[in-house]
Amino acid sequence: QVQLVERGGGLVQAGGSLRLSCVASGRTFSDYVMSWFRQAPGKEREFVARITWTGSATYYADSVKDRFTTSRDNAKNTVYLQMNSLKPEDTAVYYCAAQTSLTATPNYWGQGTQVTVSS
């Protein structure tokens, strides 16, 4: 089992920044590809970003490319999502997830953290 706990959500004005963190415990953190997803009210959960086991590669949804950056610190069992130039449409609950490969369905999910961007 892997337990994931997200932190860092909150209320921010449009154009502002937030940094989310997700701390993992349980199994070896570096064994997992880590992803970020989000779910806005009334919408389906959508992919936001993904980072490979060592952080050598990252992937982003078109809607956040050039604004969001994901990184990881395997020594701290933590993955980050730096969110810049936030827009009201970024308002959602953000989840981190752990998966065993780039294409696998996530095996483990965090509880989510709310991000609200006011206009």
C-alpha positions, 0 to 999 in steps of 0.5 A, a space after each residue: 500500500 502507498 498512502 498519499 497526502 496532498 498539501 498546499 491548496 487554497 484560494 488565490 486570485 487569477 494570475 497568482 501561484 500555488 505549489 501543491 505537494 504530495 507526500 508518499 508513505 508505504 512502499 518505495 516512492 521511486 518505484 512509482 510514476 506520479 501523476 496529478 489529476 483534477 476534478 472541477 464541480 460537475 466535471 469528470 476528473 482529468 489528467 494534469 501532469 505526470 513525472 517519471 520515476 527519476 523525474 527525467 521526463 514530464 508530461 502535461 495536459 495542453 490546458 496547463 502546459 507552460 504554466 504548471 511544472 511538476 517535480 519530485 524529490 525521491 529522498 523526501 518521498 514528495 512530488 510537487 505541482 507548481 502552478 503559475 498564472 492561475 486562471 478561474 478555470 483551474 479551480 478544482 480538487 487536485 489529486 496526486 496518484 501513483 502508478 507503476 508505469 506511464 500507461 497504467 491506471 493509477 494504483 493509489 490516490 490521495 484524498 485531494 486538495 481544493 484549489 480555488 482561483 478567483 477572478 
